[in-house]
Amino acid sequence: MKEPIYDILIQNTRILTPDMTIRPGVDVAIKDGMISRICSSGSLSCPEAEQTVDGSRLLWMPGLTDGHMHTCQQLLRGKILDALPMIWTRIMLPFESTLTPEAVSLSAALSSLEMIRGGTTSFLDAGGIHMDEAAKVYIKSGLRGALTLSTMDDTKVPDSMRADAAESISRLNEYYNAWNGSGDGRLSVYYSLRSLISCSEELIRGVFEAASERSAMVEAHMNEYPNEINYHLERYQMRPMEYLDSLGVLSDHFVSAHSILLSEHEIELMAANGVKAVHCPFSNCGKGVPNTPRLLESGISVAFGTDGTAHGGMSLFQEMKIFRSIMNIRYGVPESNPVIMPAETILSMALEGGSCTLGLHNKSGQLKEGFCADLIAVDLDQPHLYPTNNLVHTLVESVSSQDVIHSIAAGKFLMRNREILTLDEEKIRFEAHSWLTKNHLMEDELCYR
């Protein structure tokens, strides 16, 4: 029998193109984890494929990248809303510090389910404890992602999450050696600083140096809270990004999560050094509004993150809607500019901006031949999506996570017809219910409200 030429062939569909237009009447062929051909429907001379998909009534687009999420906060859903101030020290760190390996494994499984169902095919985790367990689950999930450890040496941090500079760097090196490039290359390991104010200068310098030796990326929570800015001004007479610049560590291998409270000089430093920014709109809107128009004007790559389930869930479609509203209220209305943040720009941030956070610029985030086969299908045959006068606008305005019907990462189906193929969803749901029961929650608290 003749061997199939392609692994997957999507027939007679429409796609979101790299220039943010819609191209109908297309076939997409996938081979060895890459997009092999994109051509007019029926034009492939040898269309034999191991799997074929009817693409009519669907829109295929690149999978979304969650540029900043927290596996180890997955079990905090509903806990921190309206709980300000100081949720990080009062709730989040104490909770994370008590997690068991089994709880982290469950958290990674739940995160995987939520991302796959929501159209996210890749992610950047902010770091936690027992992250070996998370890596095992994410490899099984089929998702593409970057993992790290929670790295802090401040004496006020819980013992289970703190290590001195030498031990912290040693642990990161071990984690890198164990998991970087695992899952057939889908998982990478980043070096990290949980936040600058919880890390000594010795640790900060050491993390950047160790990462540089391995050409690895570094990530940190940056310019998220006023007290973080004040801390650096009082101690160093510099703002956070200026402080890192004074240490000579800024580069295009640094991902600055949140990036809300940036000065003009800090933006200039980010642009000059190729630093990448990630905004988490739902989480961030309680802290401030980033100057995203200025960041983009400066040529800085900006992506979206959800900040994890503790901050409103993991739907990047929701984050895009919230972001557009925030940008319009803060910048559009005062300038009478209704297109301060066009739909095409927002989608580009979610797609190409996300791929940059994973170090995959010009390799993913677009439906192009030779790019990674990380793509999702949106079911357009629904009353809230059809008909539409502008499908690109509808993607931002009206599409939700529930509209994603197929998900493919690295050329393999993670979800088909809304059925998760890589994980046992029923078992994970049962384990989540058991975890809640074990932790003495009342029965009425187990119900979704």
C-alpha positions in Angstrom: 0.0 0.0 0.0 1.2 3.5 -0.8 2.5 5.5 2.1 0.5 8.7 2.9 2.3 11.8 1.7 0.9 13.9 4.5 0.0 13.3 8.1 -3.1 15.6 8.1 -4.8 17.2 5.2 -7.4 20.0 5.9 -9.6 20.4 2.8 -11.8 23.2 1.5 -11.4 25.6 4.3 -10.6 29.2 5.0 -7.5 30.5 6.9 -6.3 33.6 8.7 -3.3 34.8 6.6 -0.2 36.4 8.0 -1.4 39.8 6.8 -4.6 39.4 8.9 -7.0 38.8 6.0 -9.2 35.8 5.3 -8.3 33.4 2.4 -11.1 31.0 1.4 -11.0 27.9 -0.7 -7.8 26.5 0.8 -6.2 23.1 1.5 -3.6 22.9 4.3 -1.2 19.9 4.4 0.7 19.0 7.5 3.8 16.7 7.6 6.3 16.0 10.4 5.0 18.7 12.7 5.2 21.4 10.0 2.9 23.1 7.6 3.9 21.5 4.4 1.6 23.0 1.8 -1.1 25.8 1.6 -2.8 25.8 -1.7 -6.1 26.3 -3.5 -8.6 23.5 -2.7 -8.2 20.4 -4.8 -4.9 21.5 -6.4 -2.7 18.9 -4.6 -1.8 16.3 -7.2 -1.2 13.6 -4.6 -3.6 14.4 -1.7 -3.2 11.1 0.1 -3.0 11.7 3.9 -3.2 9.7 7.0 -6.0 11.9 8.3 -8.3 14.2 6.3 -10.5 17.0 7.8 -13.5 18.7 6.2 -12.6 22.3 6.6 -15.9 23.8 5.3 -17.7 26.0 7.7 -14.4 26.4 9.7 -11.8 29.0 10.0 -8.3 27.8 10.7 -5.8 30.1 12.4 -2.6 29.8 14.3 -2.9 28.5 17.9 -2.8 31.1 20.6 0.2 31.5 23.0 -0.4 32.2 26.6 2.7 34.3 27.3 2.4 34.3 31.1 0.5 31.7 33.2 0.8 30.0 36.5 0.4 26.2 36.7 0.8 26.3 40.5 -2.2 28.7 40.9 -4.7 26.5 38.9 -6.4 25.4 42.1 -6.9 29.0 43.3 -9.9 29.6 41.0 -12.3 32.1 42.6 -10.1 32.7 45.6 -8.6 36.1 45.0 -11.2 38.2 43.2 -12.2 41.1 45.5 -9.4 40.0 47.9 -7.0 42.9 47.5 -4.7 44.1 48.8 -1.4 42.1 48.9 -2.9 38.9 47.5 0.6 37.7 46.6 1.9 37.6 50.1 -1.4 36.9 51.9 -2.9 34.2 49.6 -0.8 33.1 46.6 2.6 32.4 48.1 1.3 30.6 51.2 -0.9 28.5 48.9 1.8 27.6 46.4 4.3 26.8 49.2 2.0 24.0 50.5 1.4 22.3 47.2 2.3 18.6 46.9 3.7 16.9 43.8 0.3 15.4 43.3 -1.4 18.8 43.4 1.0 20.2 40.9 0.4 17.3 38.6 -3.3 17.8 38.9 -2.8 21.6 38.3 -0.9 20.9 35.1 -3.5 18.5 33.9 -6.3 21.0 34.5 -4.3 23.8 32.9 -3.7 21.6 29.9 -7.4 20.9 29.5 -8.4 24.5 29.8 -5.7 25.7 27.3 -6.5 23.0 24.7 -10.2 23.7 24.9 -9.6 27.4 24.7 -7.5 27.4 21.5 -4.1 27.8 23.3 -1.5 25.6 21.8 1.6 27.0 23.5 2.4 28.7 26.8 5.0 30.2 29.1 4.8 29.2 32.7 5.9 31.6 35.4 7.4 28.9 37.6 6.6 27.0 40.7 7.6 24.1 42.9 7.5 20.4 42.0 7.8 21.4 38.3 9.1 18.0 37.3 5.6 16.8 37.8 4.3 19.6 35.6 6.7 18.7 32.8 5.6 15.1 32.8 1.9 16.2 32.3 2.7 18.8 29.7 4.7 16.3 27.6 1.6 14.0 27.6 -0.7 16.9 26.8 1.0 17.5 23.4 1.1 21.3 24.1 4.2 23.4 23.2 5.5 25.3 26.2 8.3 26.8 28.3 8.7 25.9 32.0 10.7 27.2 34.9 11.1 27.1 38.6 10.0 29.8 41.1 13.3 31.4 42.0 13.6 33.6 45.1 16.1 34.0 48.0 14.4 36.6 50.1 14.2 35.6 53.8 10.5 36.5 53.9 9.6 33.9 51.3 8.2 30.5 52.6 10.9 27.9 53.2 9.6 25.5 50.5 9.9 28.2 47.8 13.2 29.8 48.9 16.8 28.8 48.3 20.0 30.9 48.5 21.5 32.2 45.2 23.9 29.2 44.6 21.2 26.6 45.3 18.6 28.4 43.2 20.9 28.5 40.2 21.9 24.9 40.7 18.3 23.9 40.7 17.6 25.8 37.5 20.6 24.2 35.8 19.4 20.8 36.9 15.9 21.5 35.6 17.2 22.8 32.3 19.4 19.7 31.8 16.5 17.4 32.7 13.7 18.9 30.6 14.9 21.4 28.0 14.0 20.0 24.5 11.9 17.2 26.0 8.6 16.1 24.5 10.2 15.8 21.0 11.4 19.4 21.3 8.1 20.9 22.4 9.2 21.8 25.9 11.9 24.3 26.7 13.2 25.5 30.0 13.6 29.2 30.9 15.6 30.7 33.7 13.5 33.0 36.0 13.3 35.5 38.7 9.9 35.5 40.5 10.2 39.2 41.1 13.2 41.5 41.5 12.2 42.5 45.0 12.3 38.9 46.2 15.8 38.2 44.7 19.2 39.4 45.8 21.6 41.0 43.4 23.8 37.9 43.6 20.8 35.8 42.5 19.8 38.2 39.7 23.3 38.3 38.2 23.7 34.5 38.6 20.5 33.7 36.8 21.2 35.9 33.8 24.8 34.5 33.7 23.7 30.9 33.8 21.0 31.5 31.2 23.5 33.3 28.9 25.9 30.3 29.1 23.1 28.1 27.6 21.5 30.7 25.3 18.4 30.3 27.3 15.6 32.8 27.9 15.0 34.6 31.2 11.6 35.7 32.5 10.5 37.8 35.5 7.5 39.7 36.8 8.3 43.3 36.0 6.8 46.7 36.8 3.5 45.2 38.0 3.0 47.1 41.4 3.8 50.6 42.6 5.6 49.2 45.7 8.0 47.4 43.3 8.8 50.7 41.6 9.2 52.5 44.9 11.5 49.8 46.3 14.0 50.3 43.4 13.7 54.1 43.5 14.4 54.1 47.3 17.2 51.6 47.2 18.9 52.3 43.9 17.5 55.6 42.7 16.5 53.6 39.6 13.3 52.0 38.3 13.3 48.2 37.8 14.2 48.1 34.1 16.9 50.7 34.7 18.3 48.6 37.5 18.6 45.6 35.3 20.2 47.7 32.7 22.8 48.9 35.2 23.7 45.3 35.8 24.2 44.8 32.0 21.8 41.9 31.7 19.0 43.2 29.4 18.8 41.5 26.0 16.4 40.0 23.5 16.5 36.8 25.7 14.5 38.5 28.4 10.7 38.4 28.8 9.2 41.1 31.0 5.8 39.8 32.3 3.1 42.4 33.0 5.1 45.6 32.0 2.4 47.9 33.2 4.1 50.8 35.1 6.9 51.6 32.7 8.6 55.0 32.3 9.6 56.4 28.9 13.2 55.7 29.6 12.4 52.1 30.5 10.5 51.7 27.3 13.6 53.0 25.4 15.8 50.5 27.2 13.5 47.6 26.3 13.4 48.7 22.7 17.2 49.1 22.5 17.8 45.7 24.0 15.0 43.7 22.3 13.2 42.9 25.6 9.8 41.2 25.1 6.7 42.3 27.0 3.6 40.4 28.0 0.4 41.9 29.2 -2.3 40.1 31.2 -5.3 42.4 30.7 -7.8 41.0 33.2 -5.2 40.7 35.9 -3.5 44.0 35.1 -6.6 46.2 34.9 -6.8 46.2 38.7 -3.2 47.6 38.9 -2.8 49.9 35.9 -3.0 50.4 32.2 0.1 49.7 30.1 1.2 52.1 27.5 0.9 49.5 24.8 0.6 52.0 21.9 4.0 53.4 22.9 5.6 49.9 23.3 4.4 48.9 19.8 5.5 52.2 18.3 9.0 51.5 19.7 9.1 48.2 18.0 8.8 46.1 21.2 7.2 42.7 20.8 4.1 42.5 23.0 2.2 39.3 23.8 -0.8 38.4 25.9 -0.9 36.2 29.0 -3.8 35.2 31.3 -1.8 35.2 34.5 -3.4 31.8 35.2 -6.7 30.6 36.4 -6.5 32.5 39.7 -7.0 35.7 37.6 -10.2 34.9 35.7 -9.4 31.8 33.7 -7.2 31.0 30.7 -9.2 32.3 27.8 -7.0 34.4 25.5 -10.1 35.3 23.5 -11.5 36.9 26.6 -8.2 38.7 27.3 -8.2 40.2 23.8 -11.7 41.6 24.3 -10.8 43.1 27.7 -7.6 44.5 26.3 -9.3 46.3 23.4 -11.8 47.9 25.9 -9.1 49.0 28.2 -7.0 50.5 25.4 -10.1 52.3 23.9 -11.1 53.8 27.3 -7.6 54.9 28.3 -6.2 56.0 24.9 -8.8 55.9 22.2 -11.6 58.0 23.9 -9.4 60.9 25.0 -8.0 61.2 21.5 -11.3 60.4 19.7 -9.5 57.5 18.0 -11.8 54.4 17.8 -9.0 52.4 16.1 -6.3 53.0 18.7 -5.9 49.2 18.9 -7.2 47.6 15.7 -8.4 44.0 15.7 -5.5 43.1 13.4 -2.9 44.5 15.8 -4.6 42.6 18.8 -4.5 39.3 16.8 -0.9 39.8 15.9 0.0 40.3 19.5 -1.8 37.1 20.5 -0.1 35.1 17.6 3.2 36.5 16.5 3.8 38.3 19.8 3.2 35.0 21.6 5.6 33.1 19.4 8.4 35.7 20.2 8.0 34.9 23.9 8.8 31.3 23.1 11.8 32.2 21.0 10.0 31.0 17.9 9.9 34.2 15.8 9.6 33.3 12.1 8.8 29.7 13.1 5.3 29.9 14.6 2.4 32.3 15.1 1.5 32.3 11.4 -0.1 29.9 8.9 2.7 29.7 6.4 4.5 26.9 4.7 7.5 25.8 6.7 6.1 27.0 10.0 5.2 24.9 13.0 1.9 23.1 12.6 0.3 24.7 15.7 -3.2 25.7 14.6 -6.8 25.7 15.7 -10.2 25.6 14.0 -13.1 27.9 14.9 -16.6 26.7 14.1 -18.2 29.5 12.2 -21.6 27.9 11.7 -23.1 29.4 14.8 -25.7 32.2 15.4 -23.3 34.5 17.2 -20.7 34.3 14.5 -22.7 34.1 11.3 -23.2 36.0 9.1 -20.4 38.5 9.5 -19.3 41.6 7.5 -15.7 41.3 8.7 -14.5 37.9 10.0 -11.2 39.3 11.4 -13.2 41.8 13.5 -15.6 39.0 14.6 -12.6 36.9 15.8 -11.8 39.6 18.3 -15.4 40.8 19.1 -17.4 37.6 19.3 -15.4 34.4 19.2 -14.9 32.6 22.6 -13.0 29.6 23.8 -16.1 27.4 23.3 -16.0 28.1 19.5 -12.7 26.2 19.1 -13.6 22.8 17.7 -10.1 21.4 16.7 -6.7 21.9 18.1 -3.3 20.8 16.6 0.1 21.3 18.1 3.4 20.1 16.5 1.3 18.4 13.8 -0.8 16.3 16.1 -4.4 16.6 17.1 -4.8 17.5 20.8 -8.6 18.0 20.4 -10.9 16.9 17.6 -14.6 17.8 17.5 -14.2 19.1 21.0 -12.9 15.8 22.3 -9.6 15.9 24.1 -7.4 13.2 22.6 -4.2 13.4 24.7 -5.5 13.4 28.2 -8.2 11.5 30.1 -10.5 14.4 30.8 -13.0 12.4 32.9 -10.3 11.1 35.2 -8.8 14.6 35.6 -12.3 16.0 36.5 -12.7 13.2 39.1 -9.3 13.9 40.6 -10.1 17.6 40.8 -13.4 16.9 42.6 -11.5 14.5 45.0 -8.9 17.2 45.7 -11.6 19.7 46.6 -13.4 17.2 48.8 -10.1 16.2 50.5 -9.5 19.9 51.3 -12.7 20.1 53.3 -14.8 22.3 51.0 -18.5 22.2 51.5 -20.6 20.4 48.9 -22.3 23.6 47.7 -18.8 25.1 47.0 -18.1 22.3 44.5 -20.8 23.6 42.2 -20.1 26.1 39.5 -21.9 29.3 40.1 
